[in-house]
Amino acid sequence: MQRKQIVFISPVLSDRFMKKLNIILFLILSCGFTNAQLLNSFGFNAGVTMADHIWRVATPSNQLVPYYYDDAQKWVYNYNLAVFAEFFQNDHFRWDSEIQYNHKGSIDVDKTHKNANLKTTTTQLCWNNYLKIRYELYQGVPYLLLGIRLEDVLSTASASPPVERGAFYKLQVTPAAGAGWEFITYGSIKPFVELIYNPSPLIGPPSYHVDNLTLYNRALELRVGIRIELQGKETCPKVYK
């Protein structure tokens, strides 16, 4: 069977989503700068995304499953980038909102063609929002992240025969959860490292559905970055004499 690669792109929907993201981000940042107690820091992060797909095949009992639906799945590795703002001054609870450029996908190992690696990739622009639960220690600040993501699929490319017959859903809402560690420094720049798991939603549209094939994204992200505190936002406790 001849293998070919096709690309699906929806520039009109992408432009609309970009405009909405720009407006939302502008409003959030504007509110943060006008309210001294709302925005406490901003920063950026980058890292590696390890992703694959969970396949679900609905085949009638009187039909054989096509051979390529049984191919082994392998993780695909790519990169991610994000800018974020952190809100509120509570010692234990904060809110992180970020705009992220990310990649997902998978690799199918075609057993009938000398174990050829058939790669599927998607490129997303995401608006991520997390509740950040943190606890300050002398050695650093461990924290948990719980939230959701609004993902705009900018483009997809696939060399896998069953996937090339359709496109991924343009807009997706997915859950995300992770943990991180922020390092203690004496300045306003705080480096951190975090690990985030981002699956497809269990309820609602999947990542992809054409005919009898449904795909669900899942990704694991290892990220490093810096958080820059605004001047005067982080203060030491009062000392009583």
C-alpha positions as CSV (number, residue, x, y, z in Angstrom):
1,M,0.0,0.0,0.0
2,Q,1.4,3.4,-1.0
3,R,2.1,5.7,1.9
4,K,1.5,9.4,1.6
5,Q,1.3,12.4,3.9
6,I,-1.4,15.0,3.9
7,V,-1.9,18.1,5.9
8,F,-5.1,19.7,7.2
9,I,-5.1,23.4,8.0
10,S,-8.0,25.7,8.9
11,P,-6.7,29.2,8.8
12,V,-10.0,31.0,9.1
13,L,-11.0,29.2,12.3
14,S,-7.4,29.6,13.6
15,D,-7.5,33.4,13.0
16,R,-10.8,33.7,14.8
17,F,-9.5,31.7,17.8
18,M,-6.3,33.8,17.8
19,K,-8.3,37.0,18.0
20,K,-10.4,35.7,20.9
21,L,-7.2,34.6,22.7
22,N,-5.6,38.0,22.2
23,I,-8.7,39.8,23.6
24,I,-9.0,37.4,26.6
25,L,-5.3,37.7,27.4
26,F,-5.4,41.5,27.1
27,L,-8.3,41.7,29.5
28,I,-6.6,39.4,32.0
29,L,-3.4,41.3,31.9
30,S,-5.1,44.7,32.0
31,C,-7.1,43.7,35.1
32,G,-3.9,42.4,36.7
33,F,-1.9,45.6,36.2
34,T,-4.8,47.8,37.4
35,N,-5.3,45.7,40.6
36,A,-2.1,45.5,42.6
37,Q,-3.4,42.4,44.5
38,L,-4.3,40.4,41.4
39,L,-1.2,39.9,39.3
40,N,1.9,38.8,41.3
41,S,4.2,37.5,38.6
42,F,4.7,36.4,35.0
43,G,7.2,34.2,33.2
44,F,7.8,31.6,30.5
45,N,8.6,27.9,30.2
46,A,9.7,25.4,27.6
47,G,10.1,21.6,27.5
48,V,9.6,18.3,25.9
49,T,6.2,16.8,25.0
50,M,5.9,13.0,24.9
51,A,2.6,12.0,23.3
52,D,0.7,9.1,21.8
53,H,-2.9,8.1,20.8
54,I,-5.3,5.7,22.4
55,W,-7.2,3.9,19.5
56,R,-10.8,2.8,19.7
57,V,-12.1,0.7,16.8
58,A,-15.9,0.0,16.4
59,T,-16.0,-2.9,14.0
60,P,-19.1,-5.2,13.6
61,S,-18.6,-8.7,14.9
62,N,-19.0,-10.2,11.3
63,Q,-16.1,-8.1,10.0
64,L,-12.4,-8.4,10.5
65,V,-10.5,-5.5,12.0
66,P,-8.2,-4.0,9.3
67,Y,-4.5,-5.0,9.8
68,Y,-3.3,-1.5,10.3
69,Y,-5.6,-1.0,13.3
70,D,-3.6,-3.6,15.2
71,D,-0.2,-1.8,14.7
72,A,1.9,-1.1,17.8
73,Q,1.8,2.4,19.1
74,K,5.0,4.4,20.0
75,W,5.5,7.7,21.8
76,V,6.4,10.7,19.7
77,Y,8.6,13.4,21.1
78,N,8.4,17.1,20.3
79,Y,8.7,20.5,22.0
80,N,6.4,23.0,23.8
81,L,6.7,26.7,24.6
82,A,4.5,28.9,26.8
83,V,4.2,32.4,28.5
84,F,2.1,32.7,31.6
85,A,0.8,35.1,34.3
86,E,0.3,34.1,38.0
87,F,-2.5,35.7,40.0
88,F,-3.4,36.3,43.6
89,Q,-1.2,36.5,46.7
90,N,-2.5,33.6,48.8
91,D,0.3,31.6,50.4
92,H,-1.2,28.3,49.3
93,F,-3.5,28.9,46.4
94,R,-2.8,30.8,43.2
95,W,-4.1,30.8,39.6
96,D,-1.9,30.4,36.6
97,S,-3.0,31.3,33.1
98,E,-0.8,30.6,30.1
99,I,-0.7,30.6,26.3
100,Q,1.1,27.6,25.0
101,Y,2.4,26.4,21.6
102,N,2.5,22.6,21.7
103,H,2.7,19.4,19.6
104,K,1.1,16.0,20.0
105,G,0.7,12.8,18.0
106,S,1.9,9.2,17.8
107,I,3.9,6.7,15.8
108,D,2.4,3.6,14.4
109,V,4.7,0.7,13.8
110,D,3.5,-1.0,10.5
111,K,4.3,-4.7,11.0
112,T,3.5,-5.5,7.4
113,H,6.1,-3.1,5.9
114,K,9.3,-3.9,7.7
115,N,8.2,-2.2,10.9
116,A,8.0,1.2,9.2
117,N,7.3,4.1,11.6
118,L,4.2,6.0,10.5
119,K,4.1,9.3,12.2
120,T,1.0,11.4,13.0
121,T,1.5,14.9,14.5
122,T,-0.8,17.8,15.5
123,T,0.2,21.4,16.3
124,Q,-1.9,23.2,18.9
125,L,-2.2,26.7,20.3
126,C,-3.5,26.3,23.8
127,W,-5.0,28.5,26.5
128,N,-4.2,26.7,29.8
129,N,-5.6,27.6,33.2
130,Y,-4.5,26.0,36.5
131,L,-5.3,26.1,40.1
132,K,-1.9,26.1,41.8
133,I,-1.6,24.6,45.2
134,R,1.7,25.4,46.8
135,Y,3.6,24.9,50.1
136,E,6.7,26.9,51.0
137,L,9.7,25.0,52.4
138,Y,13.2,26.1,53.3
139,Q,14.6,24.0,50.4
140,G,12.0,25.2,47.8
141,V,8.3,25.4,46.9
142,P,6.6,22.2,45.8
143,Y,3.2,22.7,44.1
144,L,0.4,20.9,42.3
145,L,-1.4,22.1,39.2
146,L,-5.0,21.2,38.4
147,G,-6.9,22.7,35.5
148,I,-8.2,22.7,31.9
149,R,-7.0,23.6,28.5
150,L,-8.7,25.1,25.5
151,E,-6.8,23.8,22.4
152,D,-6.9,25.1,18.9
153,V,-5.6,22.5,16.4
154,L,-3.6,24.6,13.9
155,S,-2.6,21.7,11.6
156,T,-2.3,18.0,11.5
157,A,-0.1,15.7,9.4
158,S,-0.2,11.9,9.1
159,A,1.5,9.1,7.2
160,S,-0.8,6.5,8.8
161,P,-3.4,5.1,6.4
162,P,-6.5,5.1,8.7
163,V,-5.8,8.6,10.1
164,E,-5.3,10.3,6.8
165,R,-8.9,9.9,5.8
166,G,-10.1,12.7,8.1
167,A,-9.1,15.6,10.4
168,F,-8.8,16.1,14.1
169,Y,-11.4,18.2,15.9
170,K,-10.5,21.8,15.6
171,L,-11.3,22.9,19.1
172,Q,-10.8,20.7,22.1
173,V,-11.2,21.1,25.9
174,T,-8.9,18.8,27.9
175,P,-8.0,18.3,31.5
176,A,-4.5,18.6,32.9
177,A,-2.7,17.9,36.2
178,G,0.8,18.1,37.3
179,A,3.4,18.8,39.9
180,G,6.4,21.0,40.1
181,W,9.2,22.4,42.2
182,E,10.2,26.1,42.4
183,F,13.7,26.9,43.6
184,I,14.5,29.4,46.3
185,T,16.4,32.5,45.2
186,Y,17.1,35.9,46.7
187,G,16.1,37.8,43.6
188,S,12.8,38.2,41.8
189,I,13.6,35.5,39.2
190,K,12.4,32.1,40.4
191,P,13.4,29.0,38.3
192,F,11.2,25.9,38.3
193,V,10.7,22.5,36.8
194,E,7.3,20.7,36.4
195,L,5.7,17.6,35.0
196,I,2.2,17.7,33.5
197,Y,-0.1,15.0,32.3
198,N,-2.7,16.0,29.6
199,P,-5.1,13.4,28.4
200,S,-8.2,13.6,26.2
201,P,-11.5,14.3,28.0
202,L,-13.4,11.2,29.1
203,I,-16.7,12.9,28.4
204,G,-17.3,14.8,25.2
205,P,-15.8,14.7,21.7
206,P,-12.6,12.7,21.3
207,S,-9.5,14.1,19.6
208,Y,-10.4,12.4,16.3
209,H,-13.3,10.4,14.9
210,V,-13.8,9.2,11.3
211,D,-15.9,6.2,10.4
212,N,-15.2,3.5,12.9
213,L,-11.9,4.9,14.2
214,T,-11.7,7.1,17.3
215,L,-8.4,8.6,18.6
216,Y,-7.8,10.0,22.1
217,N,-4.7,12.2,22.7
218,R,-2.6,11.8,25.8
219,A,0.6,13.7,26.5
220,L,3.2,14.0,29.2
221,E,5.2,17.3,29.4
222,L,8.4,18.0,31.2
223,R,9.0,21.7,31.4
224,V,11.5,24.2,32.9
225,G,11.0,27.9,33.2
226,I,11.3,31.0,35.2
227,R,8.8,33.0,37.2
228,I,9.5,36.8,37.5
229,E,7.9,38.4,40.6
230,L,6.7,41.9,40.3
231,Q,8.5,44.4,42.6
232,G,7.1,44.4,46.1
233,K,4.7,41.5,45.5
234,E,6.5,38.9,47.7
235,T,7.2,40.2,51.2
236,C,8.7,38.7,54.3
237,P,6.5,38.2,57.4
238,K,6.5,41.0,59.9
239,V,9.0,40.7,62.8
240,Y,7.6,41.6,66.2
241,K,9.9,42.8,69.0
